[in-house]
Each structure stands twice: as C-alpha cells, then as structure tokens.
Amino acid sequence: LYDDLSTWRSDLKKTAISIAPLSYSLLPPPSVPPQQRATWVENAAKNLLQGGLYLRFGIDENGRTRNFANPALHDASIAFFYTGPYRIARRRPDHFRTQLPISCLALVATVFHCVFDGLEKNGNGKRYPNFSSKEYSPIYRKMLNIIKNTLKDEYHGPRLSAQLREWAEAGW
C-alpha cells in the first residue's frame, strides 16, 4: 500500500510539473542569457509562492481577486482526478460528479506549492522535493482551511462553489 501511495503522489507531482512551465510563464524570455535562466526561474517561483499568487487568476468584473481560479489548478485537477490513468472521479461518482471535492483542490494547490518549492531552490527543474505527507501535510491543511474560509465568504464563497461545479462538469 505504501508504494501505491508513493506512486500516486509522484504521478500527481509529475502532472503539476508538466503543467507549470506554460501555465505560470516559467519559461525565461529569450533576452535572458542562458547562464541566468535558472536564477530567473528561481525568482519567478519565489514570486508565485509569495502570498499564494499561484492560486489566483487575476481579478473579476468587480475588481475582486479570483481565488483558487488559476487555470493550472483546473488543468491539473481534471487531468489527475477525471481523465488521467487513475480516474478517481469515475470510481467515486458520488463525490466527483457534481463538484470537485475541496480536499482535491487543496491537494492540487499543495502539489503546485511543492513544485514551486523545488523551482525556487533549483531553477533548472532537475530536482524537486519529495511530495510526502510528512513534508506537505501542514501546507495541505493550510490550503484546506483557506478554501473552507473562502467558501464561507459572502462574495468569494458562491464563486468558488460555482467554479468547483464547473470543473467537475468539465472533467466529467
């Protein structure tokens, strides 16, 4: 069972690693000299981690932050839970058909945090931290609490709920 869990976490991390460069503009522009590209990526990853910028996607029509709306979170959630080799959603339609569970959104947010931790320390992307519960359960719990608090918010809660339903529909 432990090996299965380890493989599952590793596959989720690989999904995030494959999505991150394009979704978060982590490819240095041609004007950056080759010897400075790793540093450029390290700084970009650091900026994304600060204040959870990687979780947001601009502002809405009312000038408010779009929380947990980054397309990378959408893409990784659908790729891993709905359409990927695990297809967890198909095995548990009672949990996934109507909306993406908040625990899954928290897990995807946490795995991107892991990826950016790795890029902040190693901008060439050759080494990433181990995505283990020992290392990342505090961040997962923090993400889950932030999501729960966002859902309680009078403005952002209904928007996030609608988004979770839209993501499930897109994945189904």
VMD Tcl script that builds the backbone (N, CA, C; Angstrom):
set m [mol new atoms 516]
animate dup $m
set s [atomselect $m all]
$s set {name element resname resid chain x y z} {
  {N N LEU 1 A 0.820 -1.195 0.000}
  {CA C LEU 1 A 0.000 0.000 0.000}
  {C C LEU 1 A 0.863 1.257 0.000}
  {N N TYR 2 A 1.949 1.273 0.785}
  {CA C TYR 2 A 2.805 2.449 0.850}
  {C C TYR 2 A 3.355 2.793 -0.529}
  {N N ASP 3 A 3.817 1.783 -1.271}
  {CA C ASP 3 A 4.350 2.036 -2.606}
  {C C ASP 3 A 3.277 2.604 -3.522}
  {N N ASP 4 A 2.052 2.107 -3.413}
  {CA C ASP 4 A 0.954 2.632 -4.221}
  {C C ASP 4 A 0.706 4.096 -3.908}
  {N N LEU 5 A 0.717 4.458 -2.619}
  {CA C LEU 5 A 0.510 5.858 -2.233}
  {C C LEU 5 A 1.651 6.727 -2.727}
  {N N SER 6 A 2.860 6.209 -2.647}
  {CA C SER 6 A 4.022 6.948 -3.109}
  {C C SER 6 A 3.934 7.188 -4.613}
  {N N THR 7 A 3.528 6.186 -5.370}
  {CA C THR 7 A 3.378 6.316 -6.813}
  {C C THR 7 A 2.291 7.322 -7.149}
  {N N TRP 8 A 1.194 7.276 -6.434}
  {CA C TRP 8 A 0.078 8.188 -6.647}
  {C C TRP 8 A 0.525 9.632 -6.447}
  {N N ARG 9 A 1.237 9.901 -5.352}
  {CA C ARG 9 A 1.742 11.254 -5.082}
  {C C ARG 9 A 2.744 11.669 -6.150}
  {N N SER 10 A 3.597 10.759 -6.550}
  {CA C SER 10 A 4.588 11.053 -7.579}
  {C C SER 10 A 3.911 11.391 -8.902}
  {N N ASP 11 A 2.883 10.670 -9.254}
  {CA C ASP 11 A 2.168 10.943 -10.507}
  {C C ASP 11 A 1.446 12.286 -10.467}
  {N N LEU 12 A 0.897 12.636 -9.326}
  {CA C LEU 12 A 0.259 13.948 -9.190}
  {C C LEU 12 A 1.314 15.045 -9.336}
  {N N LYS 13 A 2.467 14.853 -8.740}
  {CA C LYS 13 A 3.546 15.841 -8.853}
  {C C LYS 13 A 4.005 15.953 -10.309}
  {N N LYS 14 A 4.125 14.839 -11.013}
  {CA C LYS 14 A 4.512 14.875 -12.437}
  {C C LYS 14 A 3.484 15.636 -13.262}
  {N N THR 15 A 2.216 15.480 -12.927}
  {CA C THR 15 A 1.162 16.222 -13.624}
  {C C THR 15 A 1.375 17.720 -13.432}
  {N N ALA 16 A 1.620 18.135 -12.201}
  {CA C ALA 16 A 1.841 19.556 -11.913}
  {C C ALA 16 A 3.108 20.070 -12.587}
  {N N ILE 17 A 4.158 19.275 -12.558}
  {CA C ILE 17 A 5.422 19.676 -13.190}
  {C C ILE 17 A 5.227 19.900 -14.689}
  {N N SER 18 A 4.419 19.056 -15.323}
  {CA C SER 18 A 4.212 19.192 -16.768}
  {C C SER 18 A 3.367 20.414 -17.117}
  {N N ILE 19 A 2.509 20.831 -16.215}
  {CA C ILE 19 A 1.600 21.958 -16.464}
  {C C ILE 19 A 2.241 23.298 -16.099}
  {N N ALA 20 A 3.059 23.325 -15.082}
  {CA C ALA 20 A 3.568 24.569 -14.506}
  {C C ALA 20 A 4.305 25.504 -15.477}
  {N N PRO 21 A 5.244 25.035 -16.294}
  {CA C PRO 21 A 6.031 25.991 -17.088}
  {C C PRO 21 A 5.195 26.914 -17.984}
  {N N LEU 22 A 4.263 26.350 -18.713}
  {CA C LEU 22 A 3.451 27.185 -19.607}
  {C C LEU 22 A 2.365 27.940 -18.856}
  {N N SER 23 A 1.708 27.282 -17.926}
  {CA C SER 23 A 0.604 27.913 -17.209}
  {C C SER 23 A 1.055 29.081 -16.340}
  {N N TYR 24 A 2.257 29.024 -15.849}
  {CA C TYR 24 A 2.754 30.064 -14.956}
  {C C TYR 24 A 3.867 30.904 -15.592}
  {N N SER 25 A 4.021 30.805 -16.891}
  {CA C SER 25 A 5.034 31.596 -17.616}
  {C C SER 25 A 6.419 31.454 -16.973}
  {N N LEU 26 A 6.830 30.216 -16.783}
  {CA C LEU 26 A 8.126 29.944 -16.164}
  {C C LEU 26 A 9.231 29.671 -17.185}
  {N N LEU 27 A 8.973 30.008 -18.418}
  {CA C LEU 27 A 9.994 29.874 -19.444}
  {C C LEU 27 A 10.632 31.250 -19.629}
  {N N PRO 28 A 11.906 31.367 -19.326}
  {CA C PRO 28 A 12.550 32.681 -19.429}
  {C C PRO 28 A 12.471 33.231 -20.853}
  {N N PRO 29 A 12.304 34.548 -20.966}
  {CA C PRO 29 A 12.285 35.133 -22.309}
  {C C PRO 29 A 13.655 35.001 -22.970}
  {N N PRO 30 A 13.702 35.064 -24.288}
  {CA C PRO 30 A 14.979 34.914 -24.997}
  {C C PRO 30 A 16.038 35.936 -24.580}
  {N N SER 31 A 15.607 37.067 -24.054}
  {CA C SER 31 A 16.564 38.101 -23.647}
  {C C SER 31 A 17.382 37.704 -22.418}
  {N N VAL 32 A 16.948 36.666 -21.685}
  {CA C VAL 32 A 17.690 36.204 -20.503}
  {C C VAL 32 A 18.821 35.282 -20.979}
  {N N PRO 33 A 20.065 35.646 -20.664}
  {CA C PRO 33 A 21.189 34.802 -21.084}
  {C C PRO 33 A 21.094 33.400 -20.482}
  {N N PRO 34 A 21.583 32.396 -21.197}
  {CA C PRO 34 A 21.488 31.007 -20.715}
  {C C PRO 34 A 22.017 30.798 -19.294}
  {N N GLN 35 A 23.105 31.465 -18.936}
  {CA C GLN 35 A 23.680 31.274 -17.597}
  {C C GLN 35 A 22.828 31.906 -16.502}
  {N N GLN 36 A 21.822 32.704 -16.849}
  {CA C GLN 36 A 20.971 33.352 -15.856}
  {C C GLN 36 A 19.547 32.779 -15.836}
  {N N ARG 37 A 19.285 31.805 -16.678}
  {CA C ARG 37 A 17.920 31.272 -16.781}
  {C C ARG 37 A 17.457 30.560 -15.517}
  {N N ALA 38 A 18.312 29.776 -14.911}
  {CA C ALA 38 A 17.918 29.079 -13.684}
  {C C ALA 38 A 17.575 30.087 -12.584}
  {N N THR 39 A 18.364 31.127 -12.466}
  {CA C THR 39 A 18.094 32.166 -11.469}
  {C C THR 39 A 16.784 32.875 -11.783}
  {N N TRP 40 A 16.522 33.120 -13.044}
  {CA C TRP 40 A 15.269 33.762 -13.452}
  {C C TRP 40 A 14.073 32.906 -13.010}
  {N N VAL 41 A 14.149 31.586 -13.249}
  {CA C VAL 41 A 13.070 30.669 -12.857}
  {C C VAL 41 A 12.949 30.632 -11.335}
  {N N GLU 42 A 14.059 30.593 -10.621}
  {CA C GLU 42 A 14.028 30.587 -9.156}
  {C C GLU 42 A 13.296 31.817 -8.623}
  {N N ASN 43 A 13.593 32.989 -9.188}
  {CA C ASN 43 A 12.920 34.222 -8.755}
  {C C ASN 43 A 11.439 34.210 -9.111}
  {N N ALA 44 A 11.106 33.697 -10.279}
  {CA C ALA 44 A 9.698 33.614 -10.689}
  {C C ALA 44 A 8.922 32.691 -9.754}
  {N N ALA 45 A 9.512 31.550 -9.405}
  {CA C ALA 45 A 8.853 30.606 -8.480}
  {C C ALA 45 A 8.677 31.237 -7.104}
  {N N LYS 46 A 9.695 31.929 -6.638}
  {CA C LYS 46 A 9.607 32.610 -5.340}
  {C C LYS 46 A 8.462 33.618 -5.344}
  {N N ASN 47 A 8.344 34.387 -6.414}
  {CA C ASN 47 A 7.265 35.379 -6.515}
  {C C ASN 47 A 5.892 34.721 -6.527}
  {N N LEU 48 A 5.771 33.589 -7.193}
  {CA C LEU 48 A 4.485 32.881 -7.234}
  {C C LEU 48 A 4.086 32.353 -5.856}
  {N N LEU 49 A 5.060 31.906 -5.084}
  {CA C LEU 49 A 4.774 31.386 -3.747}
  {C C LEU 49 A 4.381 32.490 -2.768}
  {N N GLN 50 A 4.954 33.666 -2.946}
  {CA C GLN 50 A 4.675 34.759 -2.012}
  {C C GLN 50 A 3.197 35.133 -2.073}
  {N N GLY 51 A 2.552 35.018 -0.945}
  {CA C GLY 51 A 1.149 35.385 -0.853}
  {C C GLY 51 A 0.212 34.480 -1.631}
  {N N GLY 52 A 0.704 33.333 -2.061}
  {CA C GLY 52 A -0.149 32.394 -2.791}
  {C C GLY 52 A -0.575 32.882 -4.165}
  {N N LEU 53 A 0.281 33.666 -4.818}
  {CA C LEU 53 A -0.081 34.194 -6.141}
  {C C LEU 53 A -0.402 33.097 -7.147}
  {N N TYR 54 A 0.218 31.940 -6.987}
  {CA C TYR 54 A -0.016 30.840 -7.922}
  {C C TYR 54 A -1.438 30.287 -7.846}
  {N N LEU 55 A -2.153 30.628 -6.792}
  {CA C LEU 55 A -3.525 30.147 -6.622}
  {C C LEU 55 A -4.544 31.041 -7.320}
  {N N ARG 56 A -4.175 32.254 -7.609}
  {CA C ARG 56 A -5.109 33.258 -8.118}
  {C C ARG 56 A -5.034 33.376 -9.630}
  {N N PHE 57 A -6.086 33.995 -10.161}
  {CA C PHE 57 A -6.090 34.252 -11.600}
  {C C PHE 57 A -6.747 35.602 -11.855}
  {N N GLY 58 A -5.951 36.631 -11.681}
  {CA C GLY 58 A -6.414 37.973 -11.986}
  {C C GLY 58 A -7.541 38.447 -11.082}
  {N N ILE 59 A -8.309 39.362 -11.640}
  {CA C ILE 59 A -9.447 39.919 -10.913}
  {C C ILE 59 A -10.708 39.735 -11.740}
  {N N ASP 60 A -11.842 39.738 -11.059}
  {CA C ASP 60 A -13.117 39.552 -11.756}
  {C C ASP 60 A -13.686 40.895 -12.210}
  {N N GLU 61 A -14.892 40.848 -12.733}
  {CA C GLU 61 A -15.536 42.048 -13.272}
  {C C GLU 61 A -15.824 43.108 -12.206}
  {N N ASN 62 A -15.765 42.717 -10.944}
  {CA C ASN 62 A -15.986 43.658 -9.842}
  {C C ASN 62 A -14.679 44.117 -9.197}
  {N N GLY 63 A -13.559 43.773 -9.833}
  {CA C GLY 63 A -12.268 44.184 -9.305}
  {C C GLY 63 A -11.790 43.379 -8.111}
  {N N ARG 64 A -12.364 42.197 -7.911}
  {CA C ARG 64 A -12.010 41.342 -6.778}
  {C C ARG 64 A -11.130 40.180 -7.263}
  {N N THR 65 A -10.249 39.727 -6.386}
  {CA C THR 65 A -9.330 38.632 -6.701}
  {C C THR 65 A -10.100 37.346 -7.000}
  {N N ARG 66 A -9.666 36.648 -8.018}
  {CA C ARG 66 A -10.248 35.340 -8.347}
  {C C ARG 66 A -9.403 34.273 -7.650}
  {N N ASN 67 A -9.861 33.847 -6.467}
  {CA C ASN 67 A -9.133 32.909 -5.617}
  {C C ASN 67 A -9.292 31.464 -6.091}
  {N N PHE 68 A -8.204 30.725 -6.028}
  {CA C PHE 68 A -8.170 29.307 -6.418}
  {C C PHE 68 A -8.692 29.107 -7.844}
  {N N ALA 69 A -8.466 30.089 -8.704}
  {CA C ALA 69 A -9.017 30.046 -10.054}
  {C C ALA 69 A -7.952 29.925 -11.139}
  {N N ASN 70 A -6.704 29.741 -10.770}
  {CA C ASN 70 A -5.676 29.650 -11.796}
  {C C ASN 70 A -5.956 28.462 -12.713}
  {N N PRO 71 A -5.888 28.670 -14.026}
  {CA C PRO 71 A -6.148 27.566 -14.955}
  {C C PRO 71 A -5.265 26.337 -14.725}
  {N N ALA 72 A -4.082 26.523 -14.171}
  {CA C ALA 72 A -3.219 25.368 -13.891}
  {C C ALA 72 A -3.868 24.457 -12.857}
  {N N LEU 73 A -4.541 25.036 -11.871}
  {CA C LEU 73 A -5.244 24.225 -10.868}
  {C C LEU 73 A -6.372 23.440 -11.527}
  {N N HIS 74 A -7.082 24.106 -12.420}
  {CA C HIS 74 A -8.160 23.459 -13.195}
  {C C HIS 74 A -7.596 22.294 -14.009}
  {N N ASP 75 A -6.541 22.586 -14.777}
  {CA C ASP 75 A -5.980 21.575 -15.678}
  {C C ASP 75 A -5.440 20.365 -14.922}
  {N N ALA 76 A -4.732 20.618 -13.824}
  {CA C ALA 76 A -4.180 19.503 -13.048}
  {C C ALA 76 A -5.293 18.696 -12.374}
  {N N SER 77 A -6.320 19.378 -11.884}
  {CA C SER 77 A -7.434 18.674 -11.240}
  {C C SER 77 A -8.140 17.751 -12.214}
  {N N ILE 78 A -8.429 18.255 -13.387}
  {CA C ILE 78 A -9.123 17.432 -14.385}
  {C C ILE 78 A -8.216 16.316 -14.883}
  {N N ALA 79 A -6.961 16.660 -15.180}
  {CA C ALA 79 A -6.036 15.649 -15.697}
  {C C ALA 79 A -5.813 14.520 -14.700}
  {N N PHE 80 A -5.724 14.850 -13.433}
  {CA C PHE 80 A -5.417 13.804 -12.462}
  {C C PHE 80 A -6.651 13.067 -11.963}
  {N N PHE 81 A -7.683 13.797 -11.584}
  {CA C PHE 81 A -8.840 13.158 -10.946}
  {C C PHE 81 A -9.890 12.650 -11.930}
  {N N TYR 82 A -9.998 13.278 -13.094}
  {CA C TYR 82 A -11.087 12.936 -14.008}
  {C C TYR 82 A -10.652 12.166 -15.248}
  {N N THR 83 A -9.560 12.561 -15.881}
  {CA C THR 83 A -9.241 11.964 -17.184}
  {C C THR 83 A -7.954 11.156 -17.208}
  {N N GLY 84 A -7.124 11.278 -16.196}
  {CA C GLY 84 A -5.836 10.584 -16.174}
  {C C GLY 84 A -5.975 9.098 -15.925}
  {N N PRO 85 A -4.852 8.433 -15.773}
  {CA C PRO 85 A -4.875 6.980 -15.605}
  {C C PRO 85 A -5.593 6.519 -14.335}
  {N N TYR 86 A -5.643 7.346 -13.308}
  {CA C TYR 86 A -6.306 6.929 -12.066}
  {C C TYR 86 A -7.822 7.079 -12.154}
  {N N ARG 87 A -8.275 8.099 -12.828}
  {CA C ARG 87 A -9.714 8.363 -12.979}
  {C C ARG 87 A -10.477 8.127 -11.677}
  {N N ILE 88 A -9.995 8.738 -10.660}
  {CA C ILE 88 A -10.597 8.585 -9.339}
  {C C ILE 88 A -12.062 9.005 -9.367}
  {N N ALA 89 A -12.358 10.027 -10.157}
  {CA C ALA 89 A -13.741 10.518 -10.237}
  {C C ALA 89 A -14.685 9.430 -10.734}
  {N N ARG 90 A -14.255 8.620 -11.662}
  {CA C ARG 90 A -15.115 7.558 -12.200}
  {C C ARG 90 A -15.369 6.467 -11.165}
  {N N ARG 91 A -14.414 6.293 -10.281}
  {CA C ARG 91 A -14.569 5.278 -9.233}
  {C C ARG 91 A -15.450 5.773 -8.088}
  {N N ARG 92 A -15.541 7.086 -7.931}
  {CA C ARG 92 A -16.313 7.678 -6.841}
  {C C ARG 92 A -17.228 8.782 -7.379}
  {N N PRO 93 A -18.146 8.438 -8.268}
  {CA C PRO 93 A -19.008 9.479 -8.853}
  {C C PRO 93 A -19.832 10.226 -7.813}
  {N N ASP 94 A -20.143 9.566 -6.706}
  {CA C ASP 94 A -20.907 10.230 -5.645}
  {C C ASP 94 A -20.159 11.430 -5.061}
  {N N HIS 95 A -18.838 11.438 -5.158}
  {CA C HIS 95 A -18.026 12.536 -4.632}
  {C C HIS 95 A -17.584 13.529 -5.710}
  {N N PHE 96 A -17.543 13.089 -6.965}
  {CA C PHE 96 A -16.925 13.899 -8.006}
  {C C PHE 96 A -17.854 14.393 -9.108}
  {N N ARG 97 A -19.019 13.801 -9.270}
  {CA C ARG 97 A -19.869 14.143 -10.413}
  {C C ARG 97 A -20.383 15.584 -10.350}
  {N N THR 98 A -20.795 16.039 -9.186}
  {CA C THR 98 A -21.421 17.358 -9.100}
  {C C THR 98 A -20.433 18.485 -8.829}
  {N N GLN 99 A -19.332 18.191 -8.153}
  {CA C GLN 99 A -18.308 19.214 -7.948}
  {C C GLN 99 A -17.002 18.567 -7.538}
  {N N LEU 100 A -15.907 19.249 -7.842}
  {CA C LEU 100 A -14.598 18.789 -7.395}
  {C C LEU 100 A -14.559 18.936 -5.877}
  {N N PRO 101 A -14.261 17.870 -5.151}
  {CA C PRO 101 A -14.183 17.986 -3.687}
  {C C PRO 101 A -13.107 18.983 -3.267}
  {N N ILE 102 A -13.377 19.724 -2.199}
  {CA C ILE 102 A -12.413 20.725 -1.750}
  {C C ILE 102 A -11.098 20.080 -1.310}
  {N N SER 103 A -11.158 18.846 -0.838}
  {CA C SER 103 A -9.920 18.156 -0.458}
  {C C SER 103 A -9.021 17.952 -1.675}
  {N N CYS 104 A -9.624 17.753 -2.837}
  {CA C CYS 104 A -8.848 17.569 -4.066}
  {C C CYS 104 A -8.242 18.892 -4.532}
  {N N LEU 105 A -9.010 19.970 -4.423}
  {CA C LEU 105 A -8.463 21.284 -4.762}
  {C C LEU 105 A -7.300 21.615 -3.829}
  {N N ALA 106 A -7.442 21.325 -2.552}
  {CA C ALA 106 A -6.362 21.574 -1.592}
  {C C ALA 106 A -5.127 20.740 -1.937}
  {N N LEU 107 A -5.332 19.502 -2.352}
  {CA C LEU 107 A -4.214 18.633 -2.716}
  {C C LEU 107 A -3.487 19.165 -3.950}
  {N N VAL 108 A -4.235 19.601 -4.947}
  {CA C VAL 108 A -3.619 20.151 -6.164}
  {C C VAL 108 A -2.878 21.444 -5.838}
  {N N ALA 109 A -3.461 22.299 -5.017}
  {CA C ALA 109 A -2.780 23.529 -4.612}
  {C C ALA 109 A -1.478 23.196 -3.876}
  {N N THR 110 A -1.516 22.158 -3.062}
  {CA C THR 110 A -0.339 21.745 -2.299}
  {C C THR 110 A 0.744 21.180 -3.206}
  {N N VAL 111 A 0.363 20.416 -4.204}
  {CA C VAL 111 A 1.388 19.841 -5.082}
  {C C VAL 111 A 2.061 20.944 -5.911}
  {N N PHE 112 A 1.315 21.970 -6.305}
  {CA C PHE 112 A 1.958 23.087 -7.006}
  {C C PHE 112 A 2.904 23.833 -6.061}
  {N N HIS 113 A 2.544 23.915 -4.792}
  {CA C HIS 113 A 3.450 24.525 -3.815}
  {C C HIS 113 A 4.759 23.736 -3.786}
  {N N CYS 114 A 4.669 22.429 -3.788}
  {CA C CYS 114 A 5.846 21.560 -3.812}
  {C C CYS 114 A 6.694 21.826 -5.059}
  {N N VAL 115 A 6.049 21.925 -6.199}
  {CA C VAL 115 A 6.771 22.177 -7.457}
  {C C VAL 115 A 7.495 23.523 -7.389}
  {N N PHE 116 A 6.817 24.546 -6.886}
  {CA C PHE 116 A 7.455 25.865 -6.794}
  {C C PHE 116 A 8.540 25.897 -5.726}
  {N N ASP 117 A 8.385 25.116 -4.664}
  {CA C ASP 117 A 9.477 24.975 -3.698}
  {C C ASP 117 A 10.720 24.453 -4.409}
  {N N GLY 118 A 10.531 23.449 -5.250}
  {CA C GLY 118 A 11.656 22.876 -5.984}
  {C C GLY 118 A 12.278 23.856 -6.961}
  {N N LEU 119 A 11.439 24.577 -7.683}
  {CA C LEU 119 A 11.960 25.542 -8.667}
  {C C LEU 119 A 12.621 26.734 -7.998}
  {N N GLU 120 A 12.161 27.093 -6.822}
  {CA C GLU 120 A 12.775 28.211 -6.103}
  {C C GLU 120 A 14.199 27.858 -5.672}
  {N N LYS 121 A 14.419 26.595 -5.366}
  {CA C LYS 121 A 15.748 26.147 -4.926}
  {C C LYS 121 A 16.617 25.678 -6.087}
  {N N ASN 122 A 15.974 25.252 -7.177}
  {CA C ASN 122 A 16.695 24.636 -8.286}
  {C C ASN 122 A 15.986 25.003 -9.585}
  {N N GLY 123 A 16.286 26.171 -10.102}
  {CA C GLY 123 A 15.573 26.716 -11.251}
  {C C GLY 123 A 15.685 25.923 -12.538}
  {N N ASN 124 A 16.604 24.970 -12.603}
  {CA C ASN 124 A 16.690 24.176 -13.832}
  {C C ASN 124 A 15.695 23.021 -13.842}
  {N N GLY 125 A 14.958 22.830 -12.739}
  {CA C GLY 125 A 13.904 21.823 -12.697}
  {C C GLY 125 A 14.389 20.392 -12.675}
  {N N LYS 126 A 15.638 20.173 -12.297}
  {CA C LYS 126 A 16.154 18.796 -12.283}
  {C C LYS 126 A 15.886 18.068 -10.972}
  {N N ARG 127 A 15.589 18.827 -9.904}
  {CA C ARG 127 A 15.302 18.205 -8.603}
  {C C ARG 127 A 14.113 18.913 -7.962}
  {N N TYR 128 A 13.227 18.110 -7.420}
  {CA C TYR 128 A 12.060 18.625 -6.709}
  {C C TYR 128 A 11.998 17.953 -5.346}
  {N N PRO 129 A 11.391 18.622 -4.372}
  {CA C PRO 129 A 11.235 17.982 -3.060}
  {C C PRO 129 A 10.331 16.752 -3.155}
  {N N ASN 130 A 10.484 15.885 -2.191}
  {CA C ASN 130 A 9.614 14.722 -2.102}
  {C C ASN 130 A 8.218 15.207 -1.699}
  {N N PHE 131 A 7.216 14.836 -2.469}
  {CA C PHE 131 A 5.844 15.233 -2.148}
  {C C PHE 131 A 5.256 14.192 -1.209}
  {N N SER 132 A 5.629 14.308 0.055}
  {CA C SER 132 A 5.196 13.335 1.063}
  {C C SER 132 A 4.260 14.006 2.055}
  {N N SER 133 A 3.462 13.189 2.723}
  {CA C SER 133 A 2.566 13.743 3.738}
  {C C SER 133 A 3.375 14.324 4.895}
  {N N LYS 134 A 4.517 13.746 5.191}
  {CA C LYS 134 A 5.356 14.264 6.274}
  {C C LYS 134 A 5.780 15.703 5.979}
  {N N GLU 135 A 6.184 15.951 4.755}
  {CA C GLU 135 A 6.670 17.281 4.384}
  {C C GLU 135 A 5.550 18.273 4.094}
  {N N TYR 136 A 4.478 17.809 3.474}
  {CA C TYR 136 A 3.483 18.735 2.933}
  {C C TYR 136 A 2.111 18.703 3.600}
  {N N SER 137 A 1.915 17.857 4.619}
  {CA C SER 137 A 0.600 17.872 5.270}
  {C C SER 137 A 0.299 19.213 5.954}
  {N N PRO 138 A 1.284 19.935 6.524}
  {CA C PRO 138 A 0.950 21.250 7.086}
  {C C PRO 138 A 0.445 22.232 6.011}
  {N N ILE 139 A 1.043 22.178 4.845}
  {CA C ILE 139 A 0.603 23.068 3.762}
  {C C ILE 139 A -0.764 22.622 3.258}
  {N N TYR 140 A -0.980 21.319 3.153}
  {CA C TYR 140 A -2.291 20.812 2.741}
  {C C TYR 140 A -3.376 21.282 3.714}
  {N N ARG 141 A -3.129 21.146 4.999}
  {CA C ARG 141 A -4.116 21.584 5.997}
  {C C ARG 141 A -4.372 23.084 5.889}
  {N N LYS 142 A -3.319 23.842 5.655}
  {CA C LYS 142 A -3.471 25.294 5.487}
  {C C LYS 142 A -4.332 25.595 4.260}
  {N N MET 143 A -4.067 24.910 3.153}
  {CA C MET 143 A -4.866 25.112 1.928}
  {C C MET 143 A -6.329 24.762 2.178}
  {N N LEU 144 A -6.556 23.657 2.855}
  {CA C LEU 144 A -7.924 23.228 3.141}
  {C C LEU 144 A -8.652 24.277 3.986}
  {N N ASN 145 A -7.971 24.820 4.966}
  {CA C ASN 145 A -8.574 25.867 5.801}
  {C C ASN 145 A -8.855 27.134 5.003}
  {N N ILE 146 A -7.933 27.507 4.135}
  {CA C ILE 146 A -8.148 28.697 3.301}
  {C C ILE 146 A -9.353 28.485 2.389}
  {N N ILE 147 A -9.469 27.307 1.808}
  {CA C ILE 147 A -10.616 27.004 0.940}
  {C C ILE 147 A -11.913 27.060 1.747}
  {N N LYS 148 A -11.917 26.447 2.916}
  {CA C LYS 148 A -13.125 26.473 3.757}
  {C C LYS 148 A -13.510 27.906 4.126}
  {N N ASN 149 A -12.526 28.715 4.465}
  {CA C ASN 149 A -12.807 30.116 4.800}
  {C C ASN 149 A -13.287 30.894 3.580}
  {N N THR 150 A -12.717 30.594 2.430}
  {CA C THR 150 A -13.159 31.245 1.197}
  {C C THR 150 A -14.606 30.887 0.907}
  {N N LEU 151 A -14.968 29.630 1.124}
  {CA C LEU 151 A -16.347 29.197 0.885}
  {C C LEU 151 A -17.336 29.878 1.835}
  {N N LYS 152 A -16.875 30.289 2.990}
  {CA C LYS 152 A -17.741 30.994 3.951}
  {C C LYS 152 A -17.918 32.474 3.600}
  {N N ASP 153 A -17.025 32.980 2.758}
  {CA C ASP 153 A -17.071 34.397 2.404}
  {C C ASP 153 A -18.316 34.705 1.576}
  {N N GLU 154 A -18.965 35.784 1.906}
  {CA C GLU 154 A -20.213 36.184 1.250}
  {C C GLU 154 A -20.045 36.395 -0.254}
  {N N TYR 155 A -18.913 36.920 -0.654}
  {CA C TYR 155 A -18.669 37.195 -2.076}
  {C C TYR 155 A -17.964 36.024 -2.760}
  {N N HIS 156 A -16.838 35.613 -2.193}
  {CA C HIS 156 A -16.000 34.600 -2.849}
  {C C HIS 156 A -16.546 33.183 -2.722}
  {N N GLY 157 A -17.305 32.895 -1.665}
  {CA C GLY 157 A -17.832 31.548 -1.454}
  {C C GLY 157 A -18.691 31.040 -2.590}
  {N N PRO 158 A -19.731 31.786 -2.990}
  {CA C PRO 158 A -20.566 31.323 -4.107}
  {C C PRO 158 A -19.777 31.178 -5.421}
  {N N ARG 159 A -18.803 32.048 -5.613}
  {CA C ARG 159 A -17.988 31.961 -6.838}
  {C C ARG 159 A -17.126 30.692 -6.842}
  {N N LEU 160 A -16.518 30.391 -5.700}
  {CA C LEU 160 A -15.701 29.183 -5.621}
  {C C LEU 160 A -16.572 27.934 -5.744}
  {N N SER 161 A -17.734 27.934 -5.125}
  {CA C SER 161 A -18.645 26.783 -5.240}
  {C C SER 161 A -19.042 26.554 -6.693}
  {N N ALA 162 A -19.376 27.630 -7.384}
  {CA C ALA 162 A -19.748 27.520 -8.799}
  {C C ALA 162 A -18.568 26.998 -9.617}
  {N N GLN 163 A -17.387 27.470 -9.309}
  {CA C GLN 163 A -16.183 27.026 -10.018}
  {C C GLN 163 A -15.952 25.535 -9.815}
  {N N LEU 164 A -16.117 25.053 -8.594}
  {CA C LEU 164 A -15.918 23.626 -8.321}
  {C C LEU 164 A -16.932 22.772 -9.084}
  {N N ARG 165 A -18.138 23.277 -9.230}
  {CA C ARG 165 A -19.153 22.572 -10.036}
  {C C ARG 165 A -18.777 22.595 -11.521}
  {N N GLU 166 A -18.306 23.739 -11.999}
  {CA C GLU 166 A -17.896 23.854 -13.407}
  {C C GLU 166 A -16.729 22.923 -13.719}
  {N N TRP 167 A -15.787 22.829 -12.812}
  {CA C TRP 167 A -14.641 21.954 -13.035}
  {C C TRP 167 A -15.062 20.493 -13.093}
  {N N ALA 168 A -15.978 20.107 -12.233}
  {CA C ALA 168 A -16.472 18.716 -12.259}
  {C C ALA 168 A -17.181 18.446 -13.569}
  {N N GLU 169 A -17.986 19.399 -14.015}
  {CA C GLU 169 A -18.699 19.232 -15.291}
  {C C GLU 169 A -17.707 19.129 -16.445}
  {N N ALA 170 A -16.675 19.949 -16.425}
  {CA C ALA 170 A -15.660 19.909 -17.484}
  {C C ALA 170 A -14.900 18.588 -17.480}
  {N N GLY 171 A -14.668 18.033 -16.293}
  {CA C GLY 171 A -13.943 16.772 -16.205}
  {C C GLY 171 A -14.786 15.550 -16.498}
  {N N TRP 172 A -16.080 15.671 -16.237}
  {CA C TRP 172 A -16.939 14.521 -16.405}
  {C C TRP 172 A -17.190 14.253 -17.872}
}
mol reanalyze $m
mol bondsrecalc $m
mol representation Tube
mol addrep $m
